[in-house]
Amino acid sequence: MIDKIILNGPVFLLVFIRCFTMLLTLPLFSMRSISRVAKVALAGYMAFFIFGTVNLDVYSKYLNSEGVATMEFILVATGEALIGVILGFYITIIFAAFSTAGQFTAFQMGFSAASTYDALSQVENPLMGQFFNFIAMLIFIQGRWFQKLFLGGLVKSFSTLNCFNIVENNERLITFILKGLTKLFADAMIIALPVMGTLVLITICTGLLTKAAPQMNLLSEGFPVMILTSFLIIYSLLPNLVDFFIRSFEGGFANLEQLFKVIQRRFG
């Protein structure tokens, strides 16, 4: 196997580029605290197993008879990097739904000002957004979704998706990404709706009571009640939220595999 990789070094480099760019955009693995050397080693480890299992003859015409890359090889490598970014970005969209739901919830609870740096999303994120993001990451690791992404997404992408048909099928890919972004806000609203709806009713009630008894100033004193109620709702709905997170991962991966099947059927 090592001899085959040495003889086909440029093709192995293309596989490595797709794996490495996916890791750079994949949640958890894209964290700055993870060593770049570790990312390169993991990408090389993934490329080593993929190289012997998929057919990469489509790239052979961009190598001369001596196995040396041509000038078009740079464009091909750029396309492989773009595919890796698309795969990682789509998984990031799924995680962004949970983080956005936490932001909606934190805003209604009054926690929107309590924002700190979130190492997972690498942005300023309210505490509830980090909480939902952390739970989603635990589910992602515990459910072995990275292995499923590697076997069902990355490996299959080499047999169905390459830099040549991605140009011819760019409209379908753009539509696929836009649908993912639309589903992001829909899922975030579904997750945050129980808390947001309850807190809106509490806010209306405290506002009416404040009008009836202005000296009590219940509107400002109602924040502890809203925070306690929010935590109780989240605690009671946590099993359902976990199930929703799992269904979100399953639906996202199913849509990704369906995209690969459609492209393979069209260009196969």
Contacts in CASP RR format, 6 or more apart in sequence:
PFRMAT RR
TARGET T0000
AUTHOR 0000-0000-0000
METHOD contacts of the structure
MODEL  1
MIDKIILNGPVFLLVFIRCFTMLLTLPLFSMRSISRVAKVALAGYMAFFI
FGTVNLDVYSKYLNSEGVATMEFILVATGEALIGVILGFYITIIFAAFST
AGQFTAFQMGFSAASTYDALSQVENPLMGQFFNFIAMLIFIQGRWFQKLF
LGGLVKSFSTLNCFNIVENNERLITFILKGLTKLFADAMIIALPVMGTLV
LITICTGLLTKAAPQMNLLSEGFPVMILTSFLIIYSLLPNLVDFFIRSFE
GGFANLEQLFKVIQRRFG
1 48 0 8 1.000
1 51 0 8 1.000
1 52 0 8 1.000
4 51 0 8 1.000
4 52 0 8 1.000
5 12 0 8 1.000
5 48 0 8 1.000
5 51 0 8 1.000
8 51 0 8 1.000
8 56 0 8 1.000
8 67 0 8 1.000
10 59 0 8 1.000
10 63 0 8 1.000
10 67 0 8 1.000
10 68 0 8 1.000
10 69 0 8 1.000
10 73 0 8 1.000
11 51 0 8 1.000
11 56 0 8 1.000
11 59 0 8 1.000
11 60 0 8 1.000
11 63 0 8 1.000
12 47 0 8 1.000
12 51 0 8 1.000
13 77 0 8 1.000
14 56 0 8 1.000
14 59 0 8 1.000
14 76 0 8 1.000
14 77 0 8 1.000
14 80 0 8 1.000
15 47 0 8 1.000
15 50 0 8 1.000
15 51 0 8 1.000
15 56 0 8 1.000
15 80 0 8 1.000
15 158 0 8 1.000
16 43 0 8 1.000
16 44 0 8 1.000
16 47 0 8 1.000
17 77 0 8 1.000
17 80 0 8 1.000
17 81 0 8 1.000
18 80 0 8 1.000
18 81 0 8 1.000
18 83 0 8 1.000
18 84 0 8 1.000
18 154 0 8 1.000
18 157 0 8 1.000
18 158 0 8 1.000
19 43 0 8 1.000
19 44 0 8 1.000
19 46 0 8 1.000
19 47 0 8 1.000
19 50 0 8 1.000
19 84 0 8 1.000
19 154 0 8 1.000
20 39 0 8 1.000
20 40 0 8 1.000
20 43 0 8 1.000
20 44 0 8 1.000
21 80 0 8 1.000
21 81 0 8 1.000
21 82 0 8 1.000
21 83 0 8 1.000
21 84 0 8 1.000
21 85 0 8 1.000
22 84 0 8 1.000
22 85 0 8 1.000
22 87 0 8 1.000
22 88 0 8 1.000
22 154 0 8 1.000
23 29 0 8 1.000
23 30 0 8 1.000
23 39 0 8 1.000
23 42 0 8 1.000
23 43 0 8 1.000
24 30 0 8 1.000
24 39 0 8 1.000
24 85 0 8 1.000
25 84 0 8 1.000
25 85 0 8 1.000
25 87 0 8 1.000
25 88 0 8 1.000
25 89 0 8 1.000
25 92 0 8 1.000
26 87 0 8 1.000
26 88 0 8 1.000
26 91 0 8 1.000
26 92 0 8 1.000
26 149 0 8 1.000
27 91 0 8 1.000
27 92 0 8 1.000
27 95 0 8 1.000
27 120 0 8 1.000
27 121 0 8 1.000
27 137 0 8 1.000
27 140 0 8 1.000
28 120 0 8 1.000
28 137 0 8 1.000
28 140 0 8 1.000
28 141 0 8 1.000
29 39 0 8 1.000
29 42 0 8 1.000
30 122 0 8 1.000
31 119 0 8 1.000
31 120 0 8 1.000
31 122 0 8 1.000
32 122 0 8 1.000
33 119 0 8 1.000
46 150 0 8 1.000
46 154 0 8 1.000
50 154 0 8 1.000
50 155 0 8 1.000
50 158 0 8 1.000
53 155 0 8 1.000
54 155 0 8 1.000
54 158 0 8 1.000
54 159 0 8 1.000
55 159 0 8 1.000
56 158 0 8 1.000
58 162 0 8 1.000
58 164 0 8 1.000
59 76 0 8 1.000
59 162 0 8 1.000
62 69 0 8 1.000
62 70 0 8 1.000
62 72 0 8 1.000
62 73 0 8 1.000
62 76 0 8 1.000
63 69 0 8 1.000
63 70 0 8 1.000
63 73 0 8 1.000
64 70 0 8 1.000
75 163 0 8 1.000
76 163 0 8 1.000
78 163 0 8 1.000
79 163 0 8 1.000
79 166 0 8 1.000
80 162 0 8 1.000
80 163 0 8 1.000
82 163 0 8 1.000
82 166 0 8 1.000
83 157 0 8 1.000
83 161 0 8 1.000
83 162 0 8 1.000
83 163 0 8 1.000
83 166 0 8 1.000
86 173 0 8 1.000
86 177 0 8 1.000
87 149 0 8 1.000
87 153 0 8 1.000
87 154 0 8 1.000
87 157 0 8 1.000
87 256 0 8 1.000
89 177 0 8 1.000
90 176 0 8 1.000
90 177 0 8 1.000
90 180 0 8 1.000
90 252 0 8 1.000
90 256 0 8 1.000
91 149 0 8 1.000
93 177 0 8 1.000
93 180 0 8 1.000
93 181 0 8 1.000
93 183 0 8 1.000
93 184 0 8 1.000
94 184 0 8 1.000
94 248 0 8 1.000
94 249 0 8 1.000
94 252 0 8 1.000
95 120 0 8 1.000
95 121 0 8 1.000
95 133 0 8 1.000
95 136 0 8 1.000
95 137 0 8 1.000
95 140 0 8 1.000
96 121 0 8 1.000
96 184 0 8 1.000
97 183 0 8 1.000
97 184 0 8 1.000
97 185 0 8 1.000
97 187 0 8 1.000
97 188 0 8 1.000
97 191 0 8 1.000
97 248 0 8 1.000
98 129 0 8 1.000
98 132 0 8 1.000
98 133 0 8 1.000
98 135 0 8 1.000
98 136 0 8 1.000
98 187 0 8 1.000
98 188 0 8 1.000
98 191 0 8 1.000
98 245 0 8 1.000
98 248 0 8 1.000
99 118 0 8 1.000
99 121 0 8 1.000
99 125 0 8 1.000
99 129 0 8 1.000
99 130 0 8 1.000
99 132 0 8 1.000
99 133 0 8 1.000
100 184 0 8 1.000
100 185 0 8 1.000
100 188 0 8 1.000
101 129 0 8 1.000
101 132 0 8 1.000
101 187 0 8 1.000
101 188 0 8 1.000
101 189 0 8 1.000
101 190 0 8 1.000
101 191 0 8 1.000
101 192 0 8 1.000
102 126 0 8 1.000
102 128 0 8 1.000
102 129 0 8 1.000
102 131 0 8 1.000
102 132 0 8 1.000
102 188 0 8 1.000
102 191 0 8 1.000
102 192 0 8 1.000
103 112 0 8 1.000
103 125 0 8 1.000
103 126 0 8 1.000
103 128 0 8 1.000
103 129 0 8 1.000
104 188 0 8 1.000
104 189 0 8 1.000
104 192 0 8 1.000
104 196 0 8 1.000
105 111 0 8 1.000
105 128 0 8 1.000
105 129 0 8 1.000
105 132 0 8 1.000
105 191 0 8 1.000
105 192 0 8 1.000
105 195 0 8 1.000
105 196 0 8 1.000
105 230 0 8 1.000
105 234 0 8 1.000
106 112 0 8 1.000
106 114 0 8 1.000
106 126 0 8 1.000
106 127 0 8 1.000
106 128 0 8 1.000
106 129 0 8 1.000
107 126 0 8 1.000
108 192 0 8 1.000
108 195 0 8 1.000
108 196 0 8 1.000
108 197 0 8 1.000
108 199 0 8 1.000
108 200 0 8 1.000
108 226 0 8 1.000
108 230 0 8 1.000
109 128 0 8 1.000
109 195 0 8 1.000
109 199 0 8 1.000
109 226 0 8 1.000
109 227 0 8 1.000
109 230 0 8 1.000
110 223 0 8 1.000
110 226 0 8 1.000
110 227 0 8 1.000
111 126 0 8 1.000
111 127 0 8 1.000
111 128 0 8 1.000
111 227 0 8 1.000
112 126 0 8 1.000
114 126 0 8 1.000
114 127 0 8 1.000
115 124 0 8 1.000
115 125 0 8 1.000
115 126 0 8 1.000
115 127 0 8 1.000
116 124 0 8 1.000
116 125 0 8 1.000
116 127 0 8 1.000
116 130 0 8 1.000
117 123 0 8 1.000
117 124 0 8 1.000
117 125 0 8 1.000
118 124 0 8 1.000
118 125 0 8 1.000
118 129 0 8 1.000
118 130 0 8 1.000
118 133 0 8 1.000
120 130 0 8 1.000
120 133 0 8 1.000
120 134 0 8 1.000
120 137 0 8 1.000
121 133 0 8 1.000
125 133 0 8 1.000
132 191 0 8 1.000
132 241 0 8 1.000
135 241 0 8 1.000
135 242 0 8 1.000
135 245 0 8 1.000
136 245 0 8 1.000
139 145 0 8 1.000
139 242 0 8 1.000
139 245 0 8 1.000
139 246 0 8 1.000
139 249 0 8 1.000
140 146 0 8 1.000
140 249 0 8 1.000
145 249 0 8 1.000
145 253 0 8 1.000
148 253 0 8 1.000
149 253 0 8 1.000
152 253 0 8 1.000
152 257 0 8 1.000
153 253 0 8 1.000
153 256 0 8 1.000
153 257 0 8 1.000
153 260 0 8 1.000
156 257 0 8 1.000
156 260 0 8 1.000
157 260 0 8 1.000
159 264 0 8 1.000
160 260 0 8 1.000
160 261 0 8 1.000
160 263 0 8 1.000
160 264 0 8 1.000
161 260 0 8 1.000
161 263 0 8 1.000
165 263 0 8 1.000
165 266 0 8 1.000
165 267 0 8 1.000
166 173 0 8 1.000
168 267 0 8 1.000
169 263 0 8 1.000
169 266 0 8 1.000
169 267 0 8 1.000
172 259 0 8 1.000
172 262 0 8 1.000
172 263 0 8 1.000
173 259 0 8 1.000
176 255 0 8 1.000
176 259 0 8 1.000
179 255 0 8 1.000
180 255 0 8 1.000
187 244 0 8 1.000
187 248 0 8 1.000
190 244 0 8 1.000
191 241 0 8 1.000
191 244 0 8 1.000
194 233 0 8 1.000
194 237 0 8 1.000
195 230 0 8 1.000
195 233 0 8 1.000
195 234 0 8 1.000
198 229 0 8 1.000
198 230 0 8 1.000
198 233 0 8 1.000
199 226 0 8 1.000
199 229 0 8 1.000
199 230 0 8 1.000
202 222 0 8 1.000
202 225 0 8 1.000
202 226 0 8 1.000
202 229 0 8 1.000
203 219 0 8 1.000
203 226 0 8 1.000
206 218 0 8 1.000
206 219 0 8 1.000
206 222 0 8 1.000
206 225 0 8 1.000
207 218 0 8 1.000
207 219 0 8 1.000
209 216 0 8 1.000
209 218 0 8 1.000
210 216 0 8 1.000
210 217 0 8 1.000
210 218 0 8 1.000
210 219 0 8 1.000
234 241 0 8 1.000
END
